[in-house]
Amino acid sequence: MTPDATGRRRAAVLGSPIAHSLSPALHRGAYAAMGLHAWSYEAIECGEDGLAALLDGLGPEWAGLSLTMPLKRVALGLVDTVSDLAVKVGGANTVVLRDGRRHGDNTDVHGIVTALTEAGLDAPLAKEGASAVVLGGGATAASALAALAGLGLDGAVLAARTPERAAEAADVGERFGLAVRVVPLDRVTEHLPADLVVSTLPGRAADPFAEPVAASGAALFDVVYAPWPTALAAAVERAGGTVVGGFEMLLHQAVRQVALMTGRDDVPVAAMRAAGEAELARRG
């Protein structure tokens, strides 16, 4: 049963660390624009060891949870049902709570696909012989590989600091029919040029690759959203390349979460974008 605006409903983002999360601004922006004045959304610090107890303690007023690191994998074993996509990706970033049951889903892949499509990169990536290089080998890299497969790419290079630890992400890509070649991160320039470079590296970890990536003529998707632009994004922009920032992925995965949690399809993307941008501006 889909709740309406008259009953108290709660949602939250969980993870550790969580204080930096932009999700509260995005979801609250949606609720305000949708007239869901009885809905609230908060950020809760929660590690892997605390997730089971937290889920067990939720009352009937809870509509859903957004999950960030390090909870996406462990959540798969704590829900009653799970989407095929979340199973294949190996992680759930969304838990929908309805009728006393927990349903796990993944909206990260949708966020990446939508962000790249809006930037006009879907057609180039679907062409025969298109190539992509993904920097990093963690959970976000796995979602990126799934998204690239969904956009029609046949293969990708996965460049990780420790290639052995990127095996799980590579397996995800292959589950989606993507031929994945894992290489050491410090040798990534040997695999340029490419049509698209995806950086899932945190902070300034991608800075050393800024100039080589820019010189290669590749488009860039950088999952970092603050501070922005990163050195990598700035270099590609100066070179005239297409740049997609992490805010676009975050926005569109949150749009899908709001739809899943509220049961409504009239999610106000523009209002969520404005709320997120306002919060980033407030943070300086």
Backbone as a ProteinNet text record, in pm:
[ID]
protein_1_A
[PRIMARY]
MTPDATGRRRAAVLGSPIAHSLSPALHRGAYAAMGLHAWSYEAIECGEDGLAALLDGLGPEWAGLSLTMPLKRVALGLVDTVSDLAVKVGGANTVVLRDGRRHGDNTDVHGIVTALTEAGLDAPLAKEGASAVVLGGGATAASALAALAGLGLDGAVLAARTPERAAEAADVGERFGLAVRVVPLDRVTEHLPADLVVSTLPGRAADPFAEPVAASGAALFDVVYAPWPTALAAAVERAGGTVVGGFEMLLHQAVRQVALMTGRDDVPVAAMRAAGEAELARRG
[TERTIARY]
84.5	0	87.5	62.2	141.4	94.2	182.2	142.1	115.4	26.8	3.7	69.9	43.8	114.1	59.5	-49.5	-110.3	-49.6	13.7	72.2	221.6	274	416.3	495.4	592.3	677.6	822.3	909.1	1050	1137.9	1249.7	1351.8	1485.7	1593.3	1725.1	1832.9	1950.8	2069.7	2159.9	2212.6	2298.6	2436	2537.7	2673.5	2772.3	2900.7	3005.1	3132.1	3176.7	3116.8	2996.9	2907.9	2785	2756.3	2828.4	2796.1	2802.8	2886.4	2905.4	2795.8	2707	2612.7	2525	2504.7	2416.2	2273.3	2254.2	2123.3	2011.4	2032.1	1921.4	1869.8	1959.8	1916.4	1835.7	1879.3	1810.3	1671.1	1662.4	1534.5	1437.6	1486.8	1398.7	1347.8	1433.4	1390.2	1276.3	1284.3	1177.1	1048.5	1058.1	938.2	865.9	944.4	883.5	808	869.6	807.3	687.8	687.3	579.3	465.6	481.7	379.1	374.9	484.9	491.3	542.7	459.4	502.8	518.3	462.2	475.5	594.3	668.1	784.8	909.5	999.9	1128.4	1240.5	1360.5	1477.4	1598.9	1673.5	1789.2	1911.5	2025	2149	2184.3	2212.8	2241.5	2375.3	2465.3	2594.4	2571.1	2617.5	2596	2702.7	2770.8	2868.7	2807.3	2885.3	2835.2	2779	2848.3	2806.9	2675.7	2637.7	2516.1	2393.5	2407.9	2295.9	2180.8	2210.2	2104.3	2016.1	2078.9	2002.4	1922.1	1980.3	1907.7	1783.4	1798.5	1684.3	1575.9	1615.9	1518.9	1443.1	1502	1439.2	1350.6	1336.8	1256.8	1107.3	1030.8	886.8	813.1	680.1	600	598.3	646.4	649.5	764.8	856.4	973.2	938.1	975.3	945.4	1064.8	1185.6	1301.1	1432.1	1539.3	1674.2	1762.3	1847.7	1955	2081	2157.5	2277.2	2401.1	2501.3	2629.5	2733.9	2860.2	2963.8	2969	2990.4	3026	2910.6	2788.9	2671.1	2610.5	2652.4	2581.5	2585.7	2698.3	2709.3	2639.7	2663.7	2605.7	2453.9	2398	2252.2	2183.9	2254	2193	2143.9	2212.4	2174.1	2074.9	2028.5	1940.6	1803.3	1774.3	1645	1564.8	1434.2	1346.9	1348.7	1354.2	1363.7	1468.5	1520.4	1623.3	1609.4	1632.1	1619.2	1731.1	1703.3	1806.2	1927.6	1903.6	2014.2	2106.3	2048.8	2130.8	2212.2	2153	2224.8	2343.2	2319.6	2426.1	2537.6	2500.1	2600.5	2675	2609	2672.7	2654.2	2551.2	2528	2394.6	2331.5	2206.8	2231.4	2199.7	2213.6	2077.9	1974.3	1838.2	1764.5	1694.9	1604.3	1467.2	1368.7	1231.6	1158.3	1092.2	1022	871.8	805.5	662.7	594.8	481.4	402	485.4	574.9	654.5	767.7	795.6	901.4	1006	1125.8	1237.9	1275.7	1281.1	1321.2	1448	1552.6	1678.9	1685	1741.5	1752.1	1880.3	1912.8	2031.5	1989.8	2013.1	1982.3	2108.3	2224.9	2351	2367.8	2335.6	2352	2262.3	2138.5	2046.6	2103.9	2161.9	2218.4	2329	2415.7	2527	2476.4	2387.6	2333.5	2264.1	2183	2109.3	2203.8	2304.3	2400.5	2476.4	2521.8	2595.9	2504.9	2381.2	2287.3	2252.8	2228.7	2196.4	2311.1	2434.7	2551	2576.3	2490.5	2503.7	2608.2	2647.8	2753.4	2699.2	2568.2	2511.5	2535.4	2514.9	2534.2	2679.3	2778.1	2917.3	2960.2	2910.5	2951.5	2887.5	2775.5	2707.2	2766.7	2857	2916.2	3014.3	3021.9	3115	3257.7	3332	3470.3	3490.3	3381.4	3394.2	3470.1	3543.1	3627.7	3611.7	3636.3	3628.6	3734.8	3783.7	3878.8	3818.6	3812.2	3758.3	3872.6	3885.2	3988	3929.5	3991.2	3941.8	3875.5	3875.7	3822.4	3723.3	3655.7	3561.9	3418.3	3324.5	3182	3130.5	3179	3132.4	3182.7	3304.4	3356.8	3271.5	3224.5	3138.2	3008.8	2948.4	2826	2853	2970.7	3006.1	3018.1	3078.7	3092	2954.5	2865.6	2729.2	2658.6	2678.8	2616.8	2671.9	2802.6	2864	2811.6	2793.4	2736	2593.5	2518.5	2381.6	2372.7	2478.5	2482.1	2533.3	2566.2	2603.2	2750.5	2834.2	2977.4	3007.9	3106.7	3142.8	3254.6	3342.3	3456.2	3508.3	3588.6	3645.6	3773.8	3859.8	3981.1	3951.9	3985.9	3968.1	4106	4139.2	4271.8	4263.4	4325.6	4316.5	4454.7	4463.7	4591.5	4641.1	4549.8	4582.4	4491.6	4539.7	4453.6	4383	4449.5	4387.4	4257.9	4253.2	4136.5	4024.4	4053.4	3951.3	3878.8	3910.3	3852.2	3700	3646.4	3501.1	3432.9	3491.5	3434.2	3440.6	3551.9	3565.6	3461.3	3437.1	3336.1	3198.2	3168.8	3039.6	3024.8	3128.9	3124	3098.7	3164.5	3149.3	3011.1	2948.4	2811.1	2714.6	2750.6	2667	2712.1	2801.1	2844.3	2957.1	3025.3	3134.6	3268.1	3349.9	3484.6	3572.6	3621.1	3695.3	3841.2	3930.5	4073.7	4125	4178.7	4228.5	4376.9	4415.1	4554.3	4592.3	4722.5	4765.3	4734.3	4692.4	4655.1	4770.6	4890.7	5004.5	5044.8	4975.6	5003.4	4883.1	4792.3	4668.1	4692	4794	4817.6	4850.1	4893.5	4921.2	4792.2	4679.3	4551.3	4466	4530.6	4468.3	4519.1	4441.9	4314.5	4197.2	4087	3961.8	3848.2	3731.2	3616.8	3571.8	3585.9	3541.6	3635.6	3669.9	3739.9	3644.1	3627.9	3544.3	3636.4	3636.4	3717	3628.2	3651	3581.3	3676.6	3789.9	3890.2	3846.6	3877.1	3835.1	3930.1	3878	3962	4046.9	4178.4	4271.3	4351.6	4303.9	4378.9	4396.2	4307.8	4316.9	4401.4	4449.4	4525.2	4642.5	4720.3	4836.1	4800	4673.1	4633.1	4561.3	4553.8	4475.4	4523.6	4649.8	4700.4	4698.5	4742.1	4734.4	4591.7	4495.6	4356.6	4306.7	4336.5	4293.8	4355	4482.9	4551.9	4500.1	4440.3	4392.3	4264.7	4195.2	4070	3948.5	3963.7	3852.9	3751	3626	3525.6	3551	3499	3525.5	3397.1	3384.2	3285	3361.2	3355.6	3426.6	3322.9	3326.2	3221	3231.6	3342.4	3355.8	3260.5	3195.2	3108.5	3148.9	3235.9	3284.5	3420	3521.3	3515	3517.4	3456	3442.4	3480	3550.7	3593.2	3719.5	3737	3861.9	3968.6	4094.3	4202.2	4181.2	4131.4	4105.4	3996.5	3886.6	3777	3819.9	3894.5	3938.8	4029.2	4116.9	4207.8	4131.9	4034	3956.2	3871.8	3816.6	3739.2	3826.6	3947.9	4039.3	4072.6	4077.5	4109.9	3989	3873.4	3753.1	3674.7	3705.3	3635.5	3505.8	3419.2	3293.5	3321.2	3265.2	3286.1	3151	3135.5	3016.9	3063.9	3005.1	3046.1	2962.6	3013	2946.3	2810.9	2788.9	2659.7	2546.3	2570	2465	2427	2526.3	2498.4	2421	2467.5	2403.5	2258.4	2236.5	2100.9	2008.6	2050.3	1959.7	1939.6	2039.1	2014.2	1915.1	1921.8	1827.8	1686.5	1674.2	1543.2	1475.7	1551.3	1495.2	1459.2	1541.3	1510	1379.8	1361.4	1238	1116.8	1127.9	1017.6	987.9	1092.4	1073.6	1013.4	1060.7	1015.3	875.1	841.2	709.3	603.9	647.5	552.8	496.1	559.6	511.7	614	563.4	653.5	667.7	605.9	614.3	724.5	841.5	952.5	1009.2	1022.1	1063.2	1215.1	1267.1	1412.5	1470.8	1405.1	1456.4	1464	1362	1362	1472.5	1496.6	1603.2	1739.4	1755.5	1881.3	1907.2	1805.1	1820.3	1854.8	1791.3	1818.5	1961.8	2007.6	2144.1	2246.7	2222.6	2315.6	2321.1	2206.1	2201.1	2281.2	2270.3	2346.3	2496.2	2536.5	2678.1	2730.3	2650.2	2689.4	2700.8	2609.9	2614.2	2742.4	2784.1	2906.3	3032.6	3014.2	3127.6	3221.9
-120.1	0	124.4	217	338.8	440.8	490.3	587.3	723	801	935.1	1036.7	1163.5	1268.4	1291.3	1224.5	1252.1	1171	1058.7	974.4	998.3	991.1	1011.2	899.8	937.2	840.5	884.1	787.5	818.2	743.1	805.2	742.2	798.8	734.3	779.7	722.5	782.9	727.6	675	555.1	489.7	465.9	473.4	443.3	491.5	476.6	524.6	552.5	679	797.5	846.9	921.5	961.1	1110.4	1184.2	1326.2	1408.8	1366	1441.8	1417.6	1321.7	1277.5	1391	1393.3	1491.2	1436.7	1311	1247.7	1317.7	1361.8	1430.8	1552.3	1631.4	1749	1707.4	1605	1560.3	1506	1416.7	1354.2	1455	1540.7	1642.3	1739	1769.1	1854.2	1790.7	1659.6	1588.1	1591.1	1561.6	1557.7	1692.3	1800.4	1933.7	1962.1	1928.8	1956	1864.9	1746.6	1650.7	1668.5	1761.1	1782.7	1676.9	1603.8	1498.6	1559.3	1641.6	1719.9	1635.3	1516.4	1429.3	1333.4	1346.2	1261.4	1331.3	1252.3	1304.5	1214.6	1270.8	1196.2	1243.4	1150	1184.2	1102.4	1137.4	1063.1	992.9	862.9	783.5	712.3	733.4	664	516.9	428.3	285.1	205.5	118.1	29.1	-106.8	-195	-327.7	-403.3	-396.4	-473.5	-425	-301.6	-247.2	-251.3	-292.4	-283.4	-376.4	-500.8	-597.1	-547.9	-500.9	-453.6	-329.5	-241.8	-120.9	-156.2	-246.9	-288.8	-351.7	-434.3	-501	-403	-287.5	-190.8	-88.7	-97	0.8	-27.4	78.9	65.2	77	65.9	67.4	201.7	307.1	438.9	452.1	355.9	363.8	318.3	399.9	370.6	314.1	355.6	305.2	361.1	301.7	340.9	349.3	451	458.9	406.9	325.7	268.1	310.2	353.8	383.7	291.3	315.7	227.5	236	123.9	-9.1	-109.3	-65.7	-147.7	-218.5	-185.2	-233.5	-385.4	-445.1	-590.8	-666.4	-624.3	-696	-688.3	-582	-566.5	-678.4	-737.7	-843.5	-959.9	-985.6	-1097.3	-1060.4	-935.2	-888.5	-845.2	-871.1	-833.9	-959	-940.5	-1054.7	-1088.2	-984.8	-1003.6	-907.1	-937.3	-851.4	-854.8	-740.7	-734.3	-812	-858	-929.2	-839.8	-711.2	-619.3	-611.1	-597.2	-588.9	-715.9	-829.2	-956.1	-959.8	-922.6	-927.4	-827.2	-709	-608.2	-643	-720.6	-760.9	-662.7	-576.2	-480.1	-410	-378.1	-303	-168.5	-60.7	71.8	126	43.3	84.8	-29.3	3	-92.5	-26.9	-88.3	-40.6	-121.9	-52	-115.7	-101.2	-214.6	-210.4	-337.5	-322	-437.1	-533.2	-477.8	-560.2	-636.3	-607.4	-678.2	-580.7	-630.8	-551.4	-597.4	-502.5	-533.8	-456.9	-528.1	-465	-436.8	-321	-285.2	-206	-182.3	-104.2	5.5	131.4	243.9	312.4	265.6	324.9	309.2	190.8	166	259.9	274.4	369.1	509.8	550.1	683.7	708.5	610.2	624.3	626.1	532.5	526.3	657.3	710.1	832.9	951.5	959.2	1069.7	1069.1	951.8	942.4	967.6	921.3	941.2	1088.9	1157.1	1299.9	1381.2	1330.8	1400.6	1364	1279	1241	1135.2	1061.3	961.4	821.5	804.5	672	625	712.3	672.8	638.4	721.7	686.6	554.5	526.8	404.2	279.9	298.5	184.9	147	230.8	202.5	86.2	11.2	-101.1	-51.1	-117.6	-80.2	26.6	75.3	176.8	118.6	205.4	157.2	244.8	185.1	258.3	206.2	296.5	263	307.6	217	247.2	248.9	358.7	372.1	335.4	238.1	192	56.4	-20.3	-155.8	-192.1	-93.6	-119.9	-132.4	-109.9	-128.3	-32	93.2	189	151.4	98.3	51	-62.8	-150.3	-260.5	-207	-106.9	-47.1	22.1	85.1	151.9	51	-63.1	-166.7	-218.3	-237.2	-281.6	-177.4	-50	57.4	61.1	45.2	47.1	-67.2	-182.9	-295.5	-263	-196.5	-159.2	-58.4	20	118.7	59.1	-69.5	-137.2	-162.1	-127.3	-150.4	-300.2	-344.4	-486.9	-520.9	-424.6	-453.4	-327.6	-345.1	-230.7	-272.7	-173.8	-193.5	-144.4	-225.6	-191	-172.8	-48.7	-16.9	3.1	-85.1	-81.6	-80.1	-12.8	-4.4	-144.4	-231	-370.8	-458	-501.1	-575	-695.6	-763.1	-880.8	-845.3	-724.8	-684.3	-633.7	-622	-577.1	-694.2	-816.2	-934.8	-936.8	-895.8	-897.4	-800.1	-681.2	-583.3	-636	-698.1	-754.9	-864	-945.1	-1050.7	-991.4	-877.8	-812.3	-772.7	-709.7	-671	-789.7	-899.4	-1018.6	-1081.1	-1066.3	-1114.4	-1041.1	-918.6	-837.7	-848.7	-941.4	-964.3	-875.3	-809.7	-718.9	-791.5	-785.5	-842.2	-743.1	-781.5	-689.4	-733.3	-640.3	-664.3	-583.3	-649	-581.4	-551.7	-425.9	-384.1	-300.5	-287.4	-201.8	-55.1	16.5	157.1	241.4	211.5	293.8	270.5	178.4	154.8	189.5	267.5	295.9	374.9	458.4	538.9	453.3	330.1	239.1	196.4	223.1	177.8	294.9	406.9	523.9	535.3	595	663.3	567.5	623.4	550.6	649.7	597.2	686.3	748.2	673.6	721.5	672	761.2	723.9	747.2	646	656	651	755.5	754.6	732.2	621.2	593.9	611.4	678.4	699.7	812.6	800.8	904.1	1022.7	1135.7	1252.8	1292.3	1305.8	1350.5	1234.5	1112.1	995.7	990.4	1058	1056	1169.3	1260.2	1376.6	1340.8	1235.6	1205	1169.8	1135.5	1092.8	1202.8	1322.1	1430.4	1465.6	1495.5	1539.8	1429.4	1306	1198.5	1171.6	1171.5	1147.2	1261.2	1385.6	1501	1497.3	1463	1459.9	1348.8	1245.8	1132.4	1163.2	1271.4	1306.2	1232.8	1157.5	1080.4	1170.1	1128.7	1188.6	1134.9	1205.8	1168.1	1162.9	1056	1050.8	1033.8	1134.7	1134.3	1129.2	1025.1	1007.6	1106.7	1178.1	1279	1394.6	1447.2	1563.9	1683.5	1662.2	1774.8	1736.8	1822.9	1952.2	1932.1	2027.5	2019.3	2153.6	2149.2	2031	1969.4	1840.9	1776.1	1818.6	1791	1821.8	1746.2	1623.5	1541.9	1605.3	1645.7	1707.6	1839.8	1919.5	2049.4	2032.1	1932.6	1909.7	1867.2	1779.1	1733.6	1848.8	1930.7	2046.3	2142.7	2168.2	2258.4	2204.4	2072.5	2009.5	2000.2	2047.5	2045.9	1917.2	1830.3	1703.3	1713.2	1614.3	1606.5	1556.9	1624.6	1586.5	1568.2	1455.4	1428.1	1410.3	1487.2	1481.5	1386.2	1354.9	1260.9	1308.4	1439.7	1490.8	1436.6	1422.5	1372.6	1229.3	1146.9	1008.8	1007.1	1086.6	1091.3	1136.7	1238.2	1289.7	1182.5	1118.8	1026.2	895.2	851.3	733.3	767.6	893.1	936.5	951.6	998	1008.3	871.9	771.3	635.3	586.9	621.1	581.2	643.1	771.9	838.9	769.8	734.7	665.4	531.9	456.9	325.8	338.6	435.9	447.7	505.9	598.8	662.5	590.2	510.2	445.5	539.1	655.3	754.3	772.1	804	823.1	969.3	1059.7	1201.8	1269.4	1209	1259.8	1386.7	1495.2	1624.8	1637.3	1598	1597.8	1739.2	1837.1	1974.3	2025.7	1995.5	2040	1971.2	1844.7	1772.8	1828.2	1857.5	1915	2049.9	2132.5	2263.6	2249.8	2155.5	2135.3	2087.7	1995.9	1946.6	2053.6	2131.2	2238.7	2345.6	2374.2	2473.2	2426.6	2298	2244.9	2246.3	2212.8	2218.4	2361.5	2456.7	2598	2642	2593.7	2629.2	2578.4	2460	2402.5	2472.1	2547	2623.5	2543.3
0	0	0	-86.4	-96.1	6.5	94.5	194.7	131.4	195.8	145.3	238.4	213	285.5	426.2	464.6	594.2	707.1	676.6	779.1	791.5	914.4	936.7	871.4	790.4	722.2	738	756.7	779	679.5	644.8	561.5	606.2	565.4	609.1	519.7	526	462.7	573.6	553.2	650.8	592	674.2	630.5	733.7	702.4	792.8	713.1	709.7	771.6	690.9	755.7	688.3	695.9	778.4	799.9	671.6	575.2	451.7	348.9	373.2	270.4	219.9	89.9	26.3	13.6	47.3	29.9	105.9	232.7	299.9	222.7	167.1	90.1	-31.7	-101.3	-222.1	-191.5	-93.8	-61.6	0	88.8	148.3	42.2	-55.6	-165.9	-243.2	-262.4	-332.4	-250.5	-121.1	-36.8	-37.6	-27.1	-24.6	-153.7	-266.9	-396.2	-423	-362.6	-383.7	-283	-189.8	-89.3	18.9	35.8	137.6	268.7	329.7	444.6	571	573	689.3	676.1	566.7	545.1	598.1	655.7	702.8	654.1	647	597.9	675.7	730.3	812.9	774	832.5	812.6	943	934.4	1053.9	1036.5	1129.4	1128.4	1162.2	1074.7	1094.8	1021.6	1092.4	1031.8	1002.3	942.5	905.6	1024.7	1137.3	1254.2	1313.9	1284.2	1344.3	1256.6	1130.8	1037.1	1073.6	1110.3	1140.1	1254.9	1363.2	1478	1443.6	1363.3	1325.5	1243.9	1148.1	1067.7	1154.2	1249.1	1335.9	1423.9	1450.3	1539	1470	1339.9	1266.4	1281.3	1306	1320.3	1188.6	1191.6	1068.2	996.4	1063.5	997.5	898.3	896.8	808.9	667.9	569.3	428.2	354	393.1	320.4	370.5	320.9	358.4	234.5	234	135.7	205.3	136.4	196.4	119.8	192.8	132.1	195	164.5	216.1	367.6	438	385.4	389.4	364.9	393.5	274	153.2	34.9	19.1	51.3	34	146.8	270.1	384.1	382.9	322.8	319.3	242.1	147.4	65.6	150.9	261.9	347.8	456.3	455.9	563.2	513.3	385.2	328.1	294.3	278.9	248.4	99.8	16.1	-128.7	-181.6	-297.8	-356.9	-508.5	-571.9	-717.5	-785	-905.9	-982.4	-1005.8	-1028.4	-1052.4	-931.6	-812.2	-691.6	-671.4	-702.4	-689.8	-786	-910.4	-1010.9	-982.6	-931.1	-899.3	-770.7	-684.5	-559.9	-446.8	-457.8	-351.6	-367.5	-254.1	-252.9	-186.9	-255.8	-196.8	-152.3	-164	-132	-63.3	44.9	109.2	118	55.9	61.7	168	260.5	371.7	350.8	332.1	302.4	350	418.7	465.4	548.8	629.1	718.7	652.6	527.3	455.8	402.9	381.4	332.6	192.4	100.5	-37	-71.9	-112.1	-149.3	-297.9	-334.4	-475.2	-497.4	-622.1	-658	-754.3	-715.5	-804.1	-854.8	-810.8	-856.7	-1007.7	-1058.7	-1201.7	-1281.7	-1237.3	-1302.5	-1300.3	-1187.3	-1176.4	-1276.8	-1295.4	-1389.3	-1533.2	-1566.3	-1703.1	-1739.4	-1648.1	-1676.4	-1691	-1603.2	-1609.9	-1742.7	-1786.4	-1911.8	-2032	-2024.1	-2134.4	-2149.9	-2039.1	-2046.1	-2105.3	-2087.9	-2143.3	-2288.7	-2345.1	-2485.6	-2512	-2408.5	-2425	-2453.8	-2451.5	-2475.6	-2618.2	-2716.7	-2856.2	-2888.3	-2849.4	-2877.4	-2813.2	-2693.6	-2625	-2685.9	-2755.6	-2817.1	-2952.2	-3004.9	-3135	-3126.7	-3233.8	-3239	-3221.7	-3134.5	-3110.2	-3005	-2943.1	-2838.1	-2719.7	-2650.1	-2540.4	-2417.7	-2301.1	-2175.5	-2079.9	-1996.2	-1891.1	-1758.7	-1663.2	-1531.3	-1430.6	-1356.8	-1254.7	-1119.4	-1052.1	-923.3	-936.1	-827	-836.5	-728.6	-670	-562.4	-608.3	-513.2	-540.7	-646.3	-644.9	-745	-883.3	-889.7	-1017.8	-1071.8	-982.5	-1025	-1085.1	-1020.7	-1075.1	-1207.6	-1218.9	-1344.5	-1458	-1431.7	-1534.2	-1577.1	-1480	-1513.3	-1599.7	-1566.7	-1644.6	-1786.7	-1800.3	-1933.4	-2019.3	-1958.3	-2032.2	-2076	-1986.9	-2019.8	-2132.9	-2150.5	-2258.9	-2389.8	-2388.3	-2512	-2532.6	-2434.8	-2448.9	-2441.1	-2516.2	-2517.7	-2419.5	-2392.7	-2306.2	-2240.6	-2135.7	-2064.8	-1995.8	-1972.2	-1892.6	-1751.9	-1653.3	-1512.9	-1451.3	-1417.2	-1364.9	-1214.5	-1139.6	-993.9	-930.8	-815	-744.8	-708.9	-665.7	-636.5	-722.7	-839.2	-932	-870.2	-776.5	-716.1	-643.1	-586	-508.8	-599	-726.4	-822.2	-887.4	-844	-907.3	-896.3	-781.4	-764.3	-860.3	-874.8	-968.2	-1110.9	-1146.9	-1280.9	-1304.4	-1202.2	-1213.8	-1240.1	-1176.2	-1198.1	-1344.6	-1400	-1540.3	-1631	-1600.7	-1684.7	-1670.6	-1552.5	-1536.3	-1628.9	-1662.5	-1751.4	-1896.6	-1924.9	-2061.6	-2108.2	-2015.5	-2049.1	-2034.6	-2137.1	-2128	-2052.5	-1935.4	-1848	-1838.7	-1866.2	-1852.8	-1734.5	-1633.4	-1513.3	-1528.4	-1502.7	-1515.6	-1393.8	-1364.2	-1253.1	-1281.7	-1180.1	-1196.5	-1248.4	-1204.6	-1246.9	-1391.9	-1459.9	-1601.8	-1690.1	-1632.8	-1704.5	-1833	-1836.4	-1956.5	-2078.4	-2055	-2165.8	-2237.1	-2172.8	-2228.5	-2275.8	-2296.2	-2357.8	-2500.8	-2594.2	-2571.7	-2554.8	-2504	-2488.9	-2513.6	-2544	-2563.9	-2431.7	-2322.8	-2192.4	-2084	-1992	-1869.3	-1753.9	-1670.5	-1550.7	-1430.3	-1349.1	-1227.9	-1106.3	-1037.8	-911.5	-794.2	-819.2	-715.5	-622.1	-493	-397	-395.1	-348.3	-323.4	-442.3	-415.7	-518.9	-578	-557.5	-603.1	-754.2	-827.4	-973.8	-1029.9	-944.8	-992.3	-1083.7	-1052.2	-1138.3	-1282	-1306	-1440	-1517.5	-1458.9	-1519.3	-1659.3	-1673.1	-1803.1	-1907.9	-1875.7	-1977	-2024.8	-1931.7	-1971.1	-2060	-2020.9	-2100.3	-2239.2	-2248.6	-2377.3	-2468	-2408.4	-2488.1	-2564.8	-2526.3	-2593.2	-2540.7	-2431.3	-2376.7	-2307.3	-2310.8	-2223.1	-2082.9	-1982.8	-1844.3	-1763	-1683.4	-1577.2	-1446.6	-1360.2	-1232.3	-1121.3	-1036.8	-936.3	-821	-809.5	-703.8	-733.6	-628.4	-649.5	-564.6	-467.5	-387	-328.2	-336	-406.6	-559.1	-626.4	-772.1	-834.7	-949.6	-1024	-964.9	-985.4	-950	-1051.4	-1018.4	-1113	-1243.8	-1232.6	-1351.8	-1437.3	-1375.5	-1450.2	-1512.7	-1437.6	-1489.3	-1611	-1607.5	-1719	-1844.2	-1828.4	-1944.2	-1999.7	-1911.8	-1958.4	-2038	-1988.7	-2060.2	-2198.7	-2209.7	-2337.7	-2430	-2382.2	-2465.1	-2459.2	-2363.6	-2353.7	-2275.7	-2293.1	-2218.6	-2077.8	-1977.3	-1837.3	-1769.2	-1702.1	-1621.6	-1478.1	-1386.2	-1246.7	-1163.9	-1045.3	-957.4	-906.3	-906.5	-861.4	-947.3	-1077.2	-1166.4	-1132.7	-1103.4	-1062.4	-931.4	-834.2	-703.1	-715.2	-797.1	-817.3	-872.8	-980.1	-1047.8	-972.4	-894.9	-813.6	-702.6	-651.8	-548.4	-605	-729.5	-794.1	-797.3	-835.5	-839.9	-699	-599.9	-462.4	-413.8	-441.9	-400.2	-463.4	-589.9	-657.8	-590.8	-558	-495.7	-356.2	-278.6	-140	-128.5	-217.5	-210.2	-292.9	-389.7	-479.5	-583.2	-601.2	-697.5	-809	-929.2	-1042.2	-1082.1	-1006.4	-1038.3	-955.9	-957.6	-876.7	-941.9	-866.8	-922.5	-934.6	-1046.8	-1067.3	-1051.7	-1110.4	-1105.5	-961.8	-882	-743.1	-664	-690.4	-622	-662	-790.5	-837.4	-767.5	-761.8	-698.6	-551.2	-482.6	-340.2	-318	-403.2	-391.2	-419.9	-524.4	-560.4	-451.7	-391.7	-283.9	-162.6	-132.4	-18.5	-46.1	-167	-201.8	-193.7	-238.1	-230.3	-84.7	-0.1	141.7	207.1	165	220.7	168.9	59.6	8.5	-76.6
[MASK]
++++++++++++++++++++++++++++++++++++++++++++++++++++++++++++++++++++++++++++++++++++++++++++++++++++++++++++++++++++++++++++++++++++++++++++++++++++++++++++++++++++++++++++++++++++++++++++++++++++++++++++++++++++++++++++++++++++++++++++++++++++++++++++++++++++++++++++++++++++++++++++

